Amino acid sequence: MASKEQGSPECEYVCSGCAGMVNIMFTFPIQKVLFRQQLFGVSMTAAVRQLQRDGMRTLYRGLLPPLLQKTSSMAIMFGFSNDMSRLLSRPGSTLGLVTSSMAAVLAGTVEASLTPFERVQTLLQDQRHHVRYTNTFHVFRTLVRANGMRELYRGTVPILLRNGPSNALFLGFRGPILRLRMMLQND
């Protein structure tokens, strides 16, 4: 039976997946503004005006890929990392920094399997592709037919380089921060 602090293994997957879903639902319009600023080199005001001109109908265009990606990614990051930590640790020992870091890097590697969602999201958010692609499924189908499955995994190496270290840092600090919080609450 899992401790209260860690929760049940299933809870790690479900709760973190739900957190990812809520995160994307609320921050998606902000992310689109950021994307427009980076893509076109415009100010925040100009990016907001572009989105206003595009209309409410396209504000959430491209939501499905990041929604699926972030929900799955968060579930993998916390759930898979938790599972790997238990598998990698020796019975009776406390979870060490090396073990938790290895588990986090493994989880980040598994998360890289979600690269196609990031690829499709990029194409759907670029207004130059609004006419070319109708929806998420159309982008997937078109990319695979034109270029094969390999095209969906363009950018995987940088994603691997991002996921492993960021997971190790985030999850490495998670335990000490939770312990500190509990210590402060008990005082």
MDTraj code that builds the backbone (N, CA, C; nanometers):
import mdtraj as md
import numpy as np

residues = "MET ALA SER LYS GLU GLN GLY SER PRO GLU CYS GLU TYR VAL CYS SER GLY CYS ALA GLY MET VAL ASN ILE MET PHE THR PHE PRO ILE GLN LYS VAL LEU PHE ARG GLN GLN LEU PHE GLY VAL SER MET THR ALA ALA VAL ARG GLN LEU GLN ARG ASP GLY MET ARG THR LEU TYR ARG GLY LEU LEU PRO PRO LEU LEU GLN LYS THR SER SER MET ALA ILE MET PHE GLY PHE SER ASN ASP MET SER ARG LEU LEU SER ARG PRO GLY SER THR LEU GLY LEU VAL THR SER SER MET ALA ALA VAL LEU ALA GLY THR VAL GLU ALA SER LEU THR PRO PHE GLU ARG VAL GLN THR LEU LEU GLN ASP GLN ARG HIS HIS VAL ARG TYR THR ASN THR PHE HIS VAL PHE ARG THR LEU VAL ARG ALA ASN GLY MET ARG GLU LEU TYR ARG GLY THR VAL PRO ILE LEU LEU ARG ASN GLY PRO SER ASN ALA LEU PHE LEU GLY PHE ARG GLY PRO ILE LEU ARG LEU ARG MET MET LEU GLN ASN ASP".split()
xyz = np.array([
    [0.0837, -0.1188, 0.0000],
    [0.0000, 0.0000, 0.0000],
    [0.0879, 0.1248, 0.0000],
    [0.0571, 0.2205, -0.0812],
    [0.1396, 0.3407, -0.0951],
    [0.1150, 0.4359, 0.0208],
    [0.2147, 0.5173, 0.0506],
    [0.2004, 0.6136, 0.1592],
    [0.1081, 0.7262, 0.1152],
    [0.0586, 0.7994, 0.2148],
    [-0.0306, 0.9109, 0.1853],
    [0.0387, 1.0169, 0.1010],
    [0.1680, 1.0404, 0.1288],
    [0.2414, 1.1447, 0.0585],
    [0.2500, 1.1158, -0.0915],
    [0.2739, 0.9907, -0.1256],
    [0.2887, 0.9562, -0.2666],
    [0.1554, 0.9232, -0.3318],
    [0.0582, 0.8784, -0.2558],
    [-0.0697, 0.8401, -0.3130],
    [-0.0589, 0.7056, -0.3825],
    [-0.1713, 0.6555, -0.4282],
    [-0.1700, 0.5277, -0.4986],
    [-0.1097, 0.5475, -0.6362],
    [-0.0532, 0.4401, -0.6939],
    [0.0054, 0.4544, -0.8285],
    [-0.0944, 0.5071, -0.9318],
    [-0.2176, 0.4600, -0.9252],
    [-0.3189, 0.5045, -1.0211],
    [-0.3510, 0.6523, -1.0015],
    [-0.3511, 0.6942, -0.8757],
    [-0.3812, 0.8342, -0.8451],
    [-0.2765, 0.9269, -0.9065],
    [-0.1507, 0.8867, -0.9055],
    [-0.0442, 0.9679, -0.9660],
    [-0.0735, 0.9932, -1.1136],
    [-0.1147, 0.8900, -1.1848],
    [-0.1437, 0.9039, -1.3279],
    [-0.2679, 0.9901, -1.3504],
    [-0.3759, 0.9583, -1.2807],
    [-0.5034, 1.0275, -1.3029],
    [-0.4973, 1.1732, -1.2588],
    [-0.4480, 1.1970, -1.1386],
    [-0.4439, 1.3344, -1.0869],
    [-0.3523, 1.4238, -1.1693],
    [-0.2355, 1.3732, -1.2046],
    [-0.1445, 1.4572, -1.2834],
    [-0.1965, 1.4763, -1.4251],
    [-0.2617, 1.3767, -1.4821],
    [-0.3230, 1.3925, -1.6141],
    [-0.4322, 1.4979, -1.6121],
    [-0.5153, 1.4956, -1.5087],
    [-0.6214, 1.5966, -1.4946],
    [-0.5625, 1.7357, -1.4754],
    [-0.4545, 1.7458, -1.3985],
    [-0.3887, 1.8754, -1.3794],
    [-0.3371, 1.9290, -1.5132],
    [-0.2798, 1.8416, -1.5945],
    [-0.2330, 1.8829, -1.7267],
    [-0.3465, 1.9314, -1.8150],
    [-0.4601, 1.8628, -1.8074],
    [-0.5767, 1.8999, -1.8877],
    [-0.6281, 2.0383, -1.8480],
    [-0.6436, 2.0619, -1.7197],
    [-0.6919, 2.1917, -1.6723],
    [-0.5927, 2.3012, -1.7109],
    [-0.4654, 2.2742, -1.6959],
    [-0.3610, 2.3697, -1.7316],
    [-0.3774, 2.4144, -1.8767],
    [-0.3887, 2.3218, -1.9683],
    [-0.3990, 2.3559, -2.1112],
    [-0.5285, 2.4298, -2.1420],
    [-0.6389, 2.3859, -2.0840],
    [-0.7675, 2.4510, -2.1115],
    [-0.7634, 2.6005, -2.0769],
    [-0.6981, 2.6333, -1.9661],
    [-0.6940, 2.7727, -1.9227],
    [-0.5827, 2.8541, -1.9877],
    [-0.4711, 2.7923, -2.0197],
    [-0.3572, 2.8693, -2.0697],
    [-0.3416, 2.8663, -2.2219],
    [-0.4254, 2.7925, -2.2917],
    [-0.4110, 2.7802, -2.4369],
    [-0.4139, 2.9148, -2.5103],
    [-0.5091, 3.0044, -2.4804],
    [-0.5067, 3.1343, -2.5494],
    [-0.3779, 3.2132, -2.5232],
    [-0.3252, 3.2052, -2.4018],
    [-0.1996, 3.2741, -2.3698],
    [-0.0857, 3.2138, -2.4515],
    [-0.0857, 3.0822, -2.4630],
    [0.0169, 3.0138, -2.5408],
    [0.0109, 3.0549, -2.6885],
    [-0.1117, 3.0767, -2.7382],
    [-0.1243, 3.1206, -2.8775],
    [-0.0674, 3.2606, -2.8964],
    [-0.0858, 3.3475, -2.7990],
    [-0.0278, 3.4817, -2.8064],
    [0.1244, 3.4702, -2.8091],
    [0.1793, 3.3889, -2.7190],
    [0.3241, 3.3673, -2.7141],
    [0.3756, 3.3126, -2.8469],
    [0.3051, 3.2140, -2.9020],
    [0.3441, 3.1542, -3.0294],
    [0.3468, 3.2593, -3.1399],
    [0.2440, 3.3436, -3.1460],
    [0.2377, 3.4484, -3.2489],
    [0.3529, 3.5479, -3.2323],
    [0.3824, 3.5838, -3.1081],
    [0.4927, 3.6768, -3.0839],
    [0.6246, 3.6183, -3.1335],
    [0.6470, 3.4914, -3.1036],
    [0.7717, 3.4276, -3.1437],
    [0.7781, 3.4052, -3.2947],
    [0.6686, 3.3623, -3.3534],
    [0.6661, 3.3292, -3.4947],
    [0.6792, 3.4540, -3.5831],
    [0.6078, 3.5602, -3.5469],
    [0.6026, 3.6773, -3.6330],
    [0.6835, 3.7958, -3.5797],
    [0.7414, 3.7824, -3.4613],
    [0.8220, 3.8905, -3.4050],
    [0.7409, 4.0155, -3.3774],
    [0.6195, 3.9992, -3.3271],
    [0.5313, 4.1130, -3.3003],
    [0.5157, 4.1320, -3.1501],
    [0.4622, 4.2465, -3.1124],
    [0.4367, 4.2747, -2.9712],
    [0.3182, 4.1915, -2.9228],
    [0.3010, 4.1889, -2.7910],
    [0.1883, 4.1149, -2.7354],
    [0.0559, 4.1741, -2.7849],
    [0.0477, 4.3051, -2.7906],
    [-0.0749, 4.3718, -2.8368],
    [-0.1063, 4.3316, -2.9808],
    [-0.0049, 4.3304, -3.0658],
    [-0.0254, 4.2924, -3.2063],
    [-0.0679, 4.1461, -3.2167],
    [-0.0096, 4.0599, -3.1349],
    [-0.0475, 3.9173, -3.1369],
    [-0.1910, 3.8993, -3.0924],
    [-0.2322, 3.9738, -2.9905],
    [-0.3722, 3.9661, -2.9438],
    [-0.4656, 4.0155, -3.0529],
    [-0.4273, 4.1240, -3.1205],
    [-0.5107, 4.1764, -3.2301],
    [-0.5240, 4.0743, -3.3435],
    [-0.4130, 4.0034, -3.3747],
    [-0.4193, 3.8983, -3.4776],
    [-0.5218, 3.7924, -3.4381],
    [-0.5172, 3.7504, -3.3132],
    [-0.6121, 3.6477, -3.2669],
    [-0.7545, 3.7009, -3.2699],
    [-0.7732, 3.8279, -3.2354],
    [-0.9071, 3.8877, -3.2419],
    [-0.9581, 3.8897, -3.3854],
    [-0.8700, 3.9258, -3.4805],
    [-0.9097, 3.9267, -3.6223],
    [-0.9468, 3.7868, -3.6699],
    [-0.8712, 3.6863, -3.6223],
    [-0.9019, 3.5474, -3.6594],
    [-1.0370, 3.5043, -3.6031],
    [-1.0776, 3.5611, -3.4907],
    [-1.2082, 3.5346, -3.4320],
    [-1.2085, 3.4232, -3.3280],
    [-1.3158, 3.4210, -3.2523],
    [-1.3322, 3.3205, -3.1462],
    [-1.3332, 3.1786, -3.2020],
    [-1.3798, 3.1659, -3.3229],
    [-1.3896, 3.0326, -3.3844],
    [-1.2533, 2.9636, -3.3937],
    [-1.1471, 3.0418, -3.4118],
    [-1.0146, 2.9817, -3.4252],
    [-0.9285, 2.9964, -3.2990],
    [-0.9836, 3.0590, -3.1933],
    [-0.9049, 3.0785, -3.0712],
    [-0.8566, 2.9455, -3.0139],
    [-0.9423, 2.8471, -3.0150],
    [-0.9040, 2.7170, -2.9612],
    [-0.8673, 2.6171, -3.0716],
    [-0.8438, 2.6674, -3.1922],
    [-0.7971, 2.5813, -3.3018],
    [-0.6604, 2.5255, -3.2637],
    [-0.6454, 2.3967, -3.2745],
    [-0.5197, 2.3331, -3.2383],
    [-0.5120, 2.2918, -3.0922],
    [-0.6245, 2.2977, -3.0206],
    [-0.6260, 2.2617, -2.8787],
    [-0.6033, 2.1122, -2.8553],
    [-0.6565, 2.0278, -2.9413],
    [-0.6510, 1.8831, -2.9167],
    [-0.5087, 1.8289, -2.9013],
    [-0.4141, 1.8615, -2.9900],
    [-0.2788, 1.8061, -2.9704],
    [-0.2146, 1.8426, -2.8357],
    [-0.2143, 1.9711, -2.7955],
    [-0.1528, 1.9984, -2.6655],
    [-0.2332, 1.9411, -2.5490],
    [-0.3646, 1.9333, -2.5664],
    [-0.4475, 1.8746, -2.4612],
    [-0.4115, 1.7276, -2.4408],
    [-0.4018, 1.6542, -2.5495],
    [-0.3629, 1.5130, -2.5405],
    [-0.2182, 1.4991, -2.4951],
    [-0.1315, 1.5853, -2.5482],
    [0.0104, 1.5777, -2.5148],
    [0.0340, 1.6107, -2.3679],
    [-0.0212, 1.7207, -2.3193],
    [0.0040, 1.7649, -2.1813],
    [-0.0603, 1.6695, -2.0806],
    [-0.1810, 1.6245, -2.1092],
    [-0.2477, 1.5296, -2.0196],
    [-0.1642, 1.4025, -2.0084],
    [-0.1242, 1.3487, -2.1224],
    [-0.0432, 1.2259, -2.1232],
    [0.0946, 1.2501, -2.0639],
    [0.1548, 1.3631, -2.0978],
    [0.2889, 1.3948, -2.0506],
    [0.2938, 1.4069, -1.8983],
    [0.1988, 1.4771, -1.8418],
    [0.1951, 1.4922, -1.6955],
    [0.1699, 1.3578, -1.6283],
    [0.0799, 1.2784, -1.6858],
    [0.0522, 1.1461, -1.6290],
    [0.1780, 1.0602, -1.6322],
    [0.2498, 1.0653, -1.7435],
    [0.3742, 0.9877, -1.7555],
    [0.4798, 1.0418, -1.6591],
    [0.4945, 1.1752, -1.6568],
    [0.5994, 1.2334, -1.5739],
    [0.5848, 1.1901, -1.4280],
    [0.4658, 1.2036, -1.3733],
    [0.4476, 1.1709, -1.2324],
    [0.4246, 1.0214, -1.2100],
    [0.3350, 0.9617, -1.2882],
    [0.3015, 0.8209, -1.2685],
    [0.4158, 0.7271, -1.3023],
    [0.4713, 0.7413, -1.4220],
    [0.5786, 0.6528, -1.4661],
    [0.7034, 0.6731, -1.3801],
    [0.7336, 0.7983, -1.3496],
    [0.8487, 0.8273, -1.2644],
    [0.8312, 0.7630, -1.1270],
    [0.7123, 0.7708, -1.0723],
    [0.6821, 0.7089, -0.9429],
    [0.6991, 0.5566, -0.9512],
    [0.6465, 0.4979, -1.0583],
    [0.6598, 0.3526, -1.0778],
    [0.8065, 0.3122, -1.0926],
    [0.8815, 0.3875, -1.1735],
    [1.0234, 0.3562, -1.1941],
    [1.1040, 0.3741, -1.0653],
    [1.0709, 0.4749, -0.9873],
    [1.1401, 0.4956, -0.8598],
    [1.1234, 0.3750, -0.7688],
    [1.0027, 0.3241, -0.7643],
    [0.9777, 0.2045, -0.6811],
    [1.0530, 0.0837, -0.7352],
    [1.0561, 0.0684, -0.8669],
    [1.1263, -0.0458, -0.9264],
    [1.2782, -0.0364, -0.9106],
    [1.3329, 0.0845, -0.9204],
    [1.4773, 0.1029, -0.9154],
    [1.5339, 0.1053, -0.7733],
    [1.4498, 0.1371, -0.6762],
    [1.5018, 0.1459, -0.5389],
    [1.5126, 0.0065, -0.4777],
    [1.6093, -0.0051, -0.3893],
    [1.6296, -0.1322, -0.3193],
    [1.5297, -0.1421, -0.2060],
    [1.4807, -0.2639, -0.1784],
    [1.3862, -0.2813, -0.0677],
    [1.4461, -0.2316, 0.0638],
    [1.3693, -0.1567, 0.1390],
    [1.4120, -0.1074, 0.2683],
    [1.4946, 0.0191, 0.2635],
    [1.5329, 0.0660, 0.1448],
    [1.6138, 0.1881, 0.1366],
    [1.5241, 0.3068, 0.1054],
    [1.5722, 0.4244, 0.1415],
    [1.4975, 0.5451, 0.1061],
    [1.5311, 0.5807, -0.0381],
    [1.4426, 0.6513, -0.0988],
    [1.4611, 0.6895, -0.2387],
    [1.5724, 0.7932, -0.2481],
    [1.6790, 0.7577, -0.3181],
    [1.7934, 0.8467, -0.3310],
    [1.7822, 0.9385, -0.4498],
    [1.8680, 1.0392, -0.4507],
    [1.8693, 1.1374, -0.5586],
    [1.9008, 1.0723, -0.6930],
    [1.9962, 0.9786, -0.6946],
    [2.0341, 0.9121, -0.8199],
    [1.9169, 0.8290, -0.8723],
    [1.8511, 0.7552, -0.7840],
    [1.7374, 0.6716, -0.8248],
    [1.6229, 0.7565, -0.8777],
    [1.5881, 0.8630, -0.8041],
    [1.4770, 0.9479, -0.8494],
    [1.5138, 1.0210, -0.9787],
    [1.6402, 1.0583, -0.9945],
    [1.6833, 1.1251, -1.1185],
    [1.6761, 1.0288, -1.2375],
    [1.7215, 0.9049, -1.2158],
    [1.7123, 0.8051, -1.3243],
    [1.5674, 0.7806, -1.3632],
    [1.4788, 0.7704, -1.2641],
    [1.3366, 0.7490, -1.2908],
    [1.2788, 0.8669, -1.3683],
    [1.3176, 0.9879, -1.3322],
    [1.2678, 1.1075, -1.3997],
    [1.3168, 1.1145, -1.5442],
    [1.4431, 1.0804, -1.5677],
    [1.4980, 1.0806, -1.7047],
    [1.4279, 0.9739, -1.7884],
    [1.4026, 0.8568, -1.7299],
    [1.3286, 0.7523, -1.8021],
    [1.1883, 0.8002, -1.8377],
    [1.1229, 0.8655, -1.7439],
    [0.9889, 0.9186, -1.7710],
    [0.9949, 1.0221, -1.8830],
    [1.0969, 1.1079, -1.8827],
    [1.1129, 1.2069, -1.9893],
    [1.1359, 1.1430, -2.1246],
    [1.2069, 1.0307, -2.1247],
    [1.2310, 0.9571, -2.2491],
    [1.1003, 0.8991, -2.3031],
    [1.0193, 0.8448, -2.2138],
    [0.8889, 0.7910, -2.2558],
    [0.7993, 0.9046, -2.3053],
    [0.8063, 1.0195, -2.2394],
    [0.7272, 1.1359, -2.2814],
    [0.7597, 1.1780, -2.4247],
    [0.8819, 1.1559, -2.4687],
    [0.9221, 1.1945, -2.6043],
    [0.8415, 1.1207, -2.7103],
    [0.7774, 1.0109, -2.6732],
    [0.6911, 0.9404, -2.7686],
    [0.5716, 1.0269, -2.8087],
    [0.5476, 1.1350, -2.7352],
    [0.4364, 1.2254, -2.7640],
    [0.4747, 1.3392, -2.8592],
    [0.5955, 1.3329, -2.9142],
    [0.6446, 1.4347, -3.0072],
    [0.5456, 1.4660, -3.1197],
    [0.4764, 1.3673, -3.1774],
    [0.3829, 1.4018, -3.2857],
    [0.2787, 1.5057, -3.2469],
    [0.2362, 1.5074, -3.1212],
    [0.1379, 1.6075, -3.0791],
    [0.1969, 1.7481, -3.0832],
    [0.3231, 1.7625, -3.0447],
    [0.3873, 1.8938, -3.0504],
    [0.4046, 1.9378, -3.1951],
    [0.4382, 1.8440, -3.2814],
    [0.4569, 1.8736, -3.4243],
    [0.3267, 1.9238, -3.4859],
    [0.2180, 1.8537, -3.4588],
    [0.0871, 1.8903, -3.5143],
    [0.0394, 2.0226, -3.4555],
    [0.0597, 2.0425, -3.3246],
    [0.0193, 2.1676, -3.2608],
    [0.0862, 2.2867, -3.3279],
    [0.2137, 2.2748, -3.3576],
    [0.2881, 2.3833, -3.4217],
    [0.2251, 2.4201, -3.5554],
    [0.1903, 2.3200, -3.6339],
    [0.1304, 2.3471, -3.7652],
    [-0.0089, 2.4080, -3.7523],
    [-0.0880, 2.3610, -3.6569],
    [-0.2242, 2.4128, -3.6414],
    [-0.2269, 2.5552, -3.5868],
    [-0.1270, 2.5935, -3.5091],
    [-0.1262, 2.7285, -3.4536],
    [-0.0735, 2.8322, -3.5512],
    [-0.0032, 2.7895, -3.6523],
    [0.0515, 2.8818, -3.7504],
    [-0.0609, 2.9206, -3.8476],
    [-0.0967, 3.0477, -3.8469],
    [-0.2099, 3.0926, -3.9297],
    [-0.1866, 3.0700, -4.0788],
    [-0.0614, 3.0532, -4.1198],
    [-0.0335, 3.0256, -4.2602],
    [-0.0869, 2.8886, -4.3021],
    [-0.1147, 2.8032, -4.2043],
    [-0.1647, 2.6690, -4.2340],
    [-0.3147, 2.6532, -4.2080],
    [-0.3849, 2.7621, -4.1733],
    [-0.5285, 2.7532, -4.1451],
    [-0.6067, 2.6982, -4.2645],
    [-0.5668, 2.7357, -4.3834],
    [-0.6376, 2.6898, -4.5032],
    [-0.5921, 2.5485, -4.5423],
    [-0.4665, 2.5196, -4.5214],
    [-0.4090, 2.3909, -4.5639],
    [-0.4591, 2.2728, -4.4817],
    [-0.4714, 2.2919, -4.3502],
    [-0.5124, 2.1824, -4.2614],
    [-0.6435, 2.2178, -4.1926],
    [-0.7376, 2.1243, -4.1945],
    [-0.8684, 2.1517, -4.1345],
    [-0.8746, 2.1200, -3.9856],
    [-0.8036, 2.0167, -3.9412],
    [-0.8068, 1.9797, -3.8001],
    [-0.6892, 1.8880, -3.7674],
    [-0.6840, 1.8444, -3.6432],
    [-0.5754, 1.7595, -3.5944],
    [-0.5575, 1.6340, -3.6782],
    [-0.6659, 1.5646, -3.7021],
    [-0.6583, 1.4380, -3.7751],
    [-0.6130, 1.4590, -3.9192],
    [-0.6551, 1.5713, -3.9787],
    [-0.6145, 1.6031, -4.1154],
    [-0.4630, 1.6265, -4.1216],
    [-0.4073, 1.6954, -4.0218],
    [-0.2626, 1.7190, -4.0189],
    [-0.1879, 1.5865, -4.0083],
    [-0.2300, 1.5010, -3.9138],
    [-0.1651, 1.3705, -3.8982],
    [-0.1663, 1.2930, -4.0295],
    [-0.2842, 1.2831, -4.0885],
    [-0.3007, 1.2059, -4.2126],
    [-0.2140, 1.2635, -4.3248],
    [-0.2158, 1.3956, -4.3413],
    [-0.1404, 1.4603, -4.4479],
    [0.0100, 1.4423, -4.4291],
    [0.0600, 1.4623, -4.3070],
    [0.2036, 1.4478, -4.2818],
    [0.2514, 1.3052, -4.3083],
    [0.1753, 1.2078, -4.2624],
    [0.2161, 1.0679, -4.2800],
    [0.2111, 1.0285, -4.4273],
    [0.1064, 1.0695, -4.4974],
    [0.0963, 1.0346, -4.6400],
    [0.2075, 1.0999, -4.7216],
    [0.2374, 1.2246, -4.6918],
    [0.3360, 1.2979, -4.7718],
    [0.4809, 1.2620, -4.7359],
    [0.5072, 1.2356, -4.6084],
    [0.6458, 1.2207, -4.5650],
    [0.6735, 1.0969, -4.4800],
    [0.5733, 1.0191, -4.4488],
    [0.5929, 0.9012, -4.3649],
    [0.5891, 0.9346, -4.2158],
    [0.5942, 0.8315, -4.1330],
    [0.5859, 0.8471, -3.9879],
    [0.7014, 0.9304, -3.9318],
    [0.8138, 0.9267, -3.9994],
    [0.9319, 0.9987, -3.9518],
    [0.9033, 1.1481, -3.9343],
    [0.8196, 1.2035, -4.0202],
    [0.7876, 1.3462, -4.0141],
    [0.7203, 1.3846, -3.8817],
    [0.6445, 1.2919, -3.8239],
    [0.5772, 1.3206, -3.6972],
    [0.6760, 1.3342, -3.5818],
    [0.7940, 1.2770, -3.5984],
    [0.8936, 1.2780, -3.4907],
    [1.0049, 1.3795, -3.5151],
    [0.9813, 1.4761, -3.6046],
    [1.0787, 1.5823, -3.6277],
    [1.0907, 1.6624, -3.4980],
    [1.2129, 1.6805, -3.4520],
    [1.2347, 1.7546, -3.3284],
    [1.2462, 1.6673, -3.2047],
    [1.2535, 1.5349, -3.2224],
    [1.2579, 1.4453, -3.1065],
    [1.3844, 1.4623, -3.0228],
    [1.4978, 1.4819, -3.0849],
    [1.6233, 1.4934, -3.0084],
    [1.6188, 1.6131, -2.9126],
    [1.5807, 1.7332, -2.9579],
    [1.5707, 1.8432, -2.8611],
    [1.4673, 1.8163, -2.7511],
    [1.3604, 1.7462, -2.7861],
    [1.2592, 1.7134, -2.6857],
    [1.3169, 1.6177, -2.5819],
    [1.3960, 1.5195, -2.6266],
    [1.4629, 1.4293, -2.5317],
    [1.5580, 1.5073, -2.4419],
    [1.6326, 1.5997, -2.5003],
    [1.7262, 1.6803, -2.4226],
    [1.6538, 1.7731, -2.3243],
    [1.5340, 1.8117, -2.3574],
    [1.4533, 1.8960, -2.2674],
    [1.3878, 1.8137, -2.1577],
    [1.3232, 1.7040, -2.1941],
    [1.2410, 1.6290, -2.0995],
    [1.3182, 1.5648, -1.9848],
    [1.4251, 1.4931, -2.0163],
    [1.4977, 1.4212, -1.9121],
    [1.5505, 1.5131, -1.8037],
    [1.6337, 1.6121, -1.8405],
    [1.6863, 1.7024, -1.7373],
    [1.5783, 1.7824, -1.6642],
    [1.4775, 1.8313, -1.7374],
    [1.3734, 1.9108, -1.6703],
    [1.2941, 1.8245, -1.5725],
    [1.2642, 1.7011, -1.6103],
    [1.1952, 1.6111, -1.5175],
    [1.2817, 1.5829, -1.3952],
    [1.4107, 1.5582, -1.4182],
    [1.5013, 1.5286, -1.3062],
    [1.5079, 1.6467, -1.2101],
    [1.5165, 1.7680, -1.2633],
    [1.5199, 1.8861, -1.1771],
    [1.3880, 1.9042, -1.1027],
    [1.2779, 1.8985, -1.1764],
    [1.1468, 1.9202, -1.1152],
    [1.1181, 1.8159, -1.0087],
    [1.1319, 1.6903, -1.0454],
    [1.1003, 1.5833, -0.9508],
    [1.2061, 1.5715, -0.8412],
    [1.3294, 1.6113, -0.8716],
    [1.4340, 1.6098, -0.7695],
    [1.4058, 1.7090, -0.6578],
    [1.3505, 1.8244, -0.6942],
    [1.3179, 1.9250, -0.5930],
    [1.1814, 1.9015, -0.5290],
    [1.0987, 1.8222, -0.5903],
    [0.9625, 1.7998, -0.5410],
    [0.9632, 1.7399, -0.4007],
    [1.0416, 1.6340, -0.3803],
    [1.0453, 1.5681, -0.2497],
    [1.0927, 1.6604, -0.1391],
    [1.2098, 1.7242, -0.1559],
    [1.2555, 1.8163, -0.0504],
    [1.1577, 1.9307, -0.0233],
    [1.0934, 1.9834, -0.1256],
    [0.9979, 2.0930, -0.1063],
    [0.8753, 2.0425, -0.0303],
    [0.8261, 1.9227, -0.0642],
    [0.7125, 1.8660, 0.0087],
    [0.7486, 1.8420, 0.1551],
    [0.8687, 1.7906, 0.1800],
    [0.9119, 1.7676, 0.3189],
    [0.9227, 1.8996, 0.3951],
    [0.9755, 2.0025, 0.3306],
    [0.9866, 2.1332, 0.3928],
    [0.8485, 2.1883, 0.4251],
    [0.7571, 2.1752, 0.3318],
    [0.6202, 2.2219, 0.3538],
    [0.5571, 2.1514, 0.4726],
    [0.5767, 2.0200, 0.4816],
    [0.5201, 1.9430, 0.5929],
    [0.5840, 1.9863, 0.7247],
    [0.7159, 2.0123, 0.7234],
    [0.7843, 2.0578, 0.8447],
    [0.7277, 2.1924, 0.8902],
    [0.7073, 2.2826, 0.7960],
    [0.6543, 2.4147, 0.8287],
    [0.5107, 2.4079, 0.8803],
    [0.4333, 2.3161, 0.8253],
    [0.2940, 2.2999, 0.8704],
    [0.2881, 2.2425, 1.0111],
    [0.3859, 2.1582, 1.0460],
    [0.3870, 2.0966, 1.1783],
    [0.4360, 2.1913, 1.2874],
    [0.5028, 2.2998, 1.2492],
    [0.5531, 2.3953, 1.3496],
    [0.4490, 2.4881, 1.3981],
])
top = md.Topology()
chain = top.add_chain()
for i, resn in enumerate(residues, 1):
    res = top.add_residue(resn, chain, resSeq=i)
    for name in ("N", "CA", "C"):
        top.add_atom(name, md.element.get_by_symbol(name[0]), res)
traj = md.Trajectory(xyz[None], top)
